[in-house]
Amino acid sequence: MKKALIPDFTGKRWLKIGLRTLHLIGFAGVFATALNEVPQPEFWLITIVSGLGLLALEAMSNFIWFVQVRGFVIYLKMGLLFALYVLPEYALIWLILIITISGVISHAPSSIRYYSFIHGRKVTSLKDTKG
């Protein structure tokens, strides 16, 4: 069974750090846009492109990501972004929820982040799914 479409490579960690940094800069701009009610689409573009890059890198590096809490949190945040699009009058609430969820999950123990809903336990790779 193939374990990943994107195997580990030199510089992968720094690529993730760079994408995450761009994502934070973009999201800060999106939040400022919501606070000031001044459209600045370039921040949305930075946030979306860096977010999709992070998602692709994580998901394609370890397929188990799709059923872990950390993957589910991304689905949840994407749902909140959709809510922002549908109900923009609540933009600050949706954005604060996204920040809160992101902060909690990024600092949660690995037993929570890597918990698999399918397996009912912490699973960090496809090798852990046996037994």
C-alpha angles and dihedrals in degrees: 000000000000110000100198144359090214111043123197114286138176109279096020093122092050091047089054091047091050093048091047091050092050089047092054092048091050093046091049087055092048089051092049089049090054092048095048097033090225113135113237107167094180089074091054089050092051091047096047097044094046091043093052089047091053092045093050093046094049097041097044092045093058120013091201086073089083092068100036126098090249090059092045090053089057090052088050093049090049088052090052090051088053088050088052089055093047097040106026092164086075094049096126092051093050092046094047089050090052091050092047094049091046093050094047097047095042091055097037118112116270089248087069101036093048097040110129117216090204096051099034093228144061110300120177101175143005088266088066093058093076120092 
